[in-house]
Amino acid sequence: MKALRFHAAKDLRLDDIEKPSLTPPEGQVLIRNRFVGICGTDLHEYVSGPIFIPVEPHPFTDAKGPQVLGHEFGGVVEAIGKGVTSVQPGERVSVQPLIMPRSGDYFADPGLFHLSPSLALAGLSWQSGGMAEYALLNEYNVQRIPDEMTDEEAALVEPTAVAVYACDRGGVTAGSSVLVTGAGPIGVLTLLAARAAGAAQLFLSDINDTRLQLATRILPDIITINPGHETVGDIVRSCTEGGVGCDVAIECVGSERALKACADAVRKQGVVVQTGLHPHENPLDWFQVTFKDIDIRGSWAYPTHYWPRVIRLISSGLLPAHKVVTKRITLDEAVTEGFDTLLDPAGANLKILIDVGS
């Protein structure tokens, strides 16, 4: 079968590899992949990897490079192993890609699977990924989707779960004012998640005017800010009652400047949520953190039990995740029309989906 595999930085190859057996091992499921998204994490691996892709065998999964990429995906169940009861062949599914011990682990035992120190991910540190014709997964990695959800939307559950969890970590609720820094796919999905949670006032900051315009087409009433020539905190304060700042600020870039803007823009006793992954240490004005009595919270991935909730949000139309998709390509075009396109500083695209089944 065809599979896009990471071999080294700037070395992605469309390889012909062996298709998994039509008789999956006990407790596992074989799916025929349909759509897969290119994530910022995939881009980081492409440019600077290996980062999350193991050089030595992963301590839990034994996986190592070359690695089939893709952790935002869905497909159709092709076959099931002994003991699998939650899905049947022919059913459409969305993939929850986190893989870890299910018990005997300090965090897994109470259900905090995403915090396990043995964590692996399909498409990064597991034998399979979404950028191949087929993927072999554990039963707990696949969730049946309803008829009203499209195959494209199944591939958007994973990034949407990141966004929903970020809003939960920030305590976004009805009437909240929310700043999001970063107009990439996660940033825009976070705005959509905040609106679905009832946020009444939304701000978006990014240095790329093209992406700000794309976001405005999706949510016309957001207030956009370009920190290249505006001060984020000043704009947010000028638009909030009492000039105090927003209730919640969510950093979706992994940028020192963006995190500092969040801390500046949030009101006293507000919440800053760090979602973007920073490439190095990031100094903050800790006097300001103390003086403003603010909370700073990390937001790592998502609890795995979010899948049914996020599927409901998307399939109901309450969170229209499909609006972030700006381009669809084939697996043969993945590097030139996908990865390289998303690295273009012009930023003319948000989310690119690969149609693996085409």
C-alpha positions in Angstrom: 0.0 0.0 0.0 1.0 3.6 -0.5 2.2 5.5 2.6 3.8 8.9 3.2 6.7 8.2 5.6 9.1 10.5 7.5 12.7 9.4 7.0 14.5 12.6 8.1 14.0 16.4 8.1 12.8 17.5 4.7 12.8 13.8 3.6 9.2 12.6 3.2 8.8 9.7 0.8 5.7 8.1 -0.7 6.7 4.5 0.0 5.1 1.2 -1.0 4.8 -0.8 2.3 3.1 -3.9 3.3 -0.6 -3.6 4.0 -1.7 -4.8 7.5 -3.3 -8.2 7.7 -7.0 -8.6 7.1 -7.1 -10.6 10.3 -6.2 -8.0 13.0 -4.7 -9.0 16.3 -7.0 -9.4 19.3 -8.5 -6.1 20.3 -7.4 -4.2 17.2 -9.2 -2.7 14.2 -8.0 -2.3 10.6 -9.5 0.7 8.9 -9.3 2.0 5.3 -8.3 5.6 5.7 -10.4 8.4 4.0 -9.2 11.9 4.9 -6.2 13.0 7.0 -5.2 16.5 8.0 -1.7 18.0 8.0 -1.1 19.2 11.5 1.4 21.8 12.7 3.2 18.9 14.5 3.6 17.2 11.2 5.1 20.4 9.8 7.6 20.7 12.7 8.7 17.1 12.1 9.1 17.8 8.4 11.2 20.9 8.9 13.2 20.0 12.1 12.5 16.3 13.0 12.7 13.9 14.4 11.1 15.5 17.4 8.3 13.2 18.6 9.2 10.5 16.1 11.4 8.0 18.0 14.9 7.3 16.8 15.1 4.3 19.1 12.1 2.0 19.6 9.4 3.7 21.6 9.3 2.2 25.1 5.6 1.3 24.9 4.9 0.7 21.2 8.4 -0.3 19.8 7.8 2.1 16.9 10.6 4.1 15.3 11.3 5.8 12.0 10.7 5.6 9.2 7.3 6.6 10.4 3.9 6.8 8.6 2.6 10.3 9.3 -0.9 11.6 10.1 -2.8 11.7 13.4 -5.9 13.6 12.3 -7.9 11.1 10.4 -10.8 8.8 10.0 -11.9 6.0 7.7 -14.0 2.9 7.3 -13.6 -0.3 9.3 -12.2 -3.0 7.1 -11.8 -5.8 9.7 -11.8 -6.4 13.4 -9.8 -8.6 15.7 -11.1 -11.0 18.3 -12.9 -9.3 21.2 -13.7 -6.1 19.4 -17.4 -5.1 20.0 -17.7 -1.3 19.6 -17.4 -1.2 15.8 -18.2 -3.5 12.9 -16.8 -3.8 9.3 -18.2 -1.2 7.0 -18.8 1.4 9.8 -17.2 4.9 9.5 -15.0 6.0 12.3 -12.9 8.9 13.6 -9.5 8.1 15.1 -8.5 9.1 18.5 -4.7 8.7 18.1 -3.4 8.6 21.6 -1.9 5.2 22.6 -0.9 4.3 26.1 -1.2 1.7 28.9 -4.8 1.3 29.8 -4.0 0.4 33.5 -1.2 0.1 35.9 -0.1 3.6 35.1 -0.5 6.5 37.6 -2.4 8.7 35.2 -4.1 5.9 33.2 -5.7 4.4 36.2 -8.0 7.4 36.9 -8.6 7.9 33.1 -6.1 10.7 32.5 -4.7 8.7 29.6 -3.4 11.8 27.7 -1.0 12.4 30.6 0.6 9.0 30.6 4.5 9.1 30.6 4.3 6.2 28.1 2.1 8.1 25.7 2.5 7.4 22.0 0.5 8.6 19.0 -0.7 7.0 15.8 1.1 8.8 13.0 4.1 9.7 15.2 5.1 6.8 17.4 2.9 3.9 16.3 3.1 1.4 13.5 0.3 3.1 11.5 -0.8 6.6 10.6 -3.4 8.4 8.6 -1.2 9.2 5.6 -1.4 5.6 4.3 -4.2 3.6 2.6 -4.8 1.6 5.7 -4.1 1.8 9.4 -4.1 -0.8 12.2 -5.4 0.6 15.6 -6.5 -0.4 19.0 -10.3 -0.7 19.6 -10.1 2.3 21.9 -8.6 4.4 19.1 -11.7 4.3 16.9 -15.1 5.9 17.5 -18.1 5.3 15.2 -19.5 8.5 13.7 -23.1 9.3 12.9 -24.6 9.4 9.4 -24.8 13.1 9.5 -21.1 13.5 9.9 -19.0 13.6 6.7 -15.7 11.7 6.2 -13.9 15.1 6.1 -15.4 16.0 9.4 -14.2 12.7 10.9 -10.6 13.9 10.2 -11.3 17.2 12.0 -12.4 15.7 15.4 -8.8 15.5 16.6 -7.8 19.2 16.1 -11.2 20.2 17.3 -10.7 18.2 20.5 -7.5 20.3 21.1 -9.5 23.5 20.7 -12.4 22.3 23.0 -10.0 21.2 25.7 -8.2 24.6 25.5 -11.5 26.4 26.1 -12.4 24.0 28.9 -9.0 24.7 30.6 -9.7 28.4 30.3 -13.2 28.1 31.8 -14.8 29.7 28.8 -18.6 30.0 29.4 -21.7 31.9 28.3 -20.8 35.5 27.9 -17.1 35.2 28.1 -14.7 37.5 26.3 -11.9 35.5 24.8 -8.6 36.4 23.0 -6.9 33.8 20.8 -3.4 34.4 19.5 -2.6 32.6 16.3 -4.9 32.4 13.3 -3.9 28.9 12.2 -6.3 26.0 12.2 -6.1 25.4 15.9 -6.5 29.1 16.6 -9.6 29.4 14.4 -11.0 26.1 15.8 -10.5 27.5 19.3 -12.6 30.5 18.3 -15.3 28.2 17.0 -15.1 26.2 20.2 -15.3 29.3 22.4 -18.4 30.5 20.4 -20.0 27.1 20.8 -19.4 27.4 24.6 -21.2 30.7 24.6 -18.4 33.2 24.4 -19.9 36.6 23.4 -16.8 38.6 22.5 -14.0 37.1 20.4 -10.5 38.6 19.6 -8.0 37.1 17.3 -4.3 38.2 17.0 -1.9 37.2 14.2 0.8 38.9 12.2 -0.6 37.5 8.9 -3.4 39.6 7.5 -4.3 36.9 5.0 -5.1 34.5 7.8 -7.0 37.2 9.8 -9.2 37.7 6.7 -9.8 34.0 6.3 -10.8 33.8 10.0 -13.2 36.8 9.5 -15.0 34.9 6.7 -15.6 32.1 9.2 -16.6 34.3 12.1 -17.5 37.8 10.8 -18.0 39.4 14.2 -14.5 38.7 15.6 -12.2 41.6 16.4 -8.9 41.1 14.6 -5.5 42.5 15.7 -2.2 42.5 13.9 0.5 42.8 16.6 2.9 44.0 13.9 1.4 47.4 14.1 -1.1 47.3 17.0 -0.7 46.5 20.7 -2.9 43.5 21.5 -3.6 44.4 25.1 -4.5 48.0 24.2 -7.1 46.9 21.6 -8.6 44.2 23.9 -8.9 46.7 26.9 -10.4 49.3 24.7 -13.2 46.9 23.7 -14.0 45.3 27.0 -16.2 46.8 29.7 -14.3 48.9 32.2 -11.2 48.7 30.0 -10.0 45.7 32.1 -9.2 43.2 29.4 -10.6 39.8 28.4 -11.7 36.9 30.7 -9.6 34.3 28.9 -6.6 34.4 26.6 -5.6 31.3 24.7 -2.1 31.1 23.1 -2.2 28.9 20.0 1.1 29.7 18.4 4.0 28.7 20.6 5.4 32.3 20.4 7.0 34.2 23.2 5.5 37.4 22.0 2.1 35.9 21.8 2.2 34.5 25.3 3.3 37.9 26.7 0.4 39.5 24.8 -2.0 37.1 26.4 -0.7 37.9 29.9 -1.0 41.6 29.1 -4.5 41.5 27.5 -6.2 39.3 30.1 -8.0 41.0 33.0 -7.1 40.7 36.7 -7.9 37.2 37.9 -8.3 36.1 34.3 -6.9 32.9 32.8 -4.2 32.4 30.2 -4.1 29.0 28.5 -1.0 27.8 26.8 -1.8 25.5 23.9 0.9 26.1 21.3 4.2 24.2 21.8 7.2 26.5 22.5 10.5 25.5 20.8 12.5 27.0 23.7 12.2 28.6 27.2 9.9 31.6 27.3 10.5 34.3 29.9 7.4 36.1 31.3 6.9 39.2 33.3 6.2 37.3 36.5 5.6 40.5 38.4 2.6 41.1 36.1 1.4 37.6 36.6 1.4 38.1 40.4 0.1 41.7 40.4 -2.8 40.8 38.1 -3.5 37.6 40.1 -3.9 35.6 36.9 -3.9 31.9 36.3 -1.6 30.3 33.7 -2.6 26.8 32.6 -1.2 24.4 30.2 -3.4 22.5 27.8 -1.8 19.3 26.5 -3.8 17.4 23.8 -7.2 16.4 25.2 -8.8 13.7 27.5 -9.5 10.7 25.3 -13.1 10.6 26.5 -13.8 13.8 24.6 -14.4 12.0 21.3 -18.2 11.5 21.5 -18.7 15.0 22.8 -16.6 16.6 20.0 -18.4 14.4 17.4 -21.7 15.7 18.7 -20.5 19.3 18.5 -19.4 18.9 14.9 -22.2 16.7 13.6 -24.9 19.0 15.2 -23.5 22.0 13.4 -22.9 23.8 16.7 -19.1 23.8 15.9 -18.7 24.0 12.1 -15.2 22.6 12.0 -15.4 22.1 8.2 -15.1 25.8 7.7 -11.3 25.7 8.4 -10.6 23.5 5.4 -9.2 25.5 2.6 -7.7 22.9 0.3 -8.0 19.2 -0.5 -5.3 17.2 -2.2 -4.3 13.6 -3.0 -1.6 11.5 -1.2 0.6 11.9 -4.3 0.5 15.7 -3.8 1.0 15.7 -0.1 4.6 17.1 0.0 4.4 19.8 -2.7 0.8 20.8 -2.4 0.4 20.1 1.3 3.5 20.4 3.5 5.4 22.9 1.3 2.2 25.0 0.7 1.6 25.3 4.5 5.2 26.5 5.0 4.6 29.4 2.6 4.9 32.6 4.8 2.0 34.1 2.8 -0.3 31.7 4.8 -3.0 31.5 2.2 -4.4 28.2 3.6 -5.7 27.1 7.0 -6.3 23.4 7.0 -5.3 21.1 4.1 -6.9 17.7 4.0 -5.4 14.7 2.1 -8.0 12.6 0.4 -6.3 9.2 0.9 -9.2 7.3 -0.6 -9.2 9.2 -3.9 
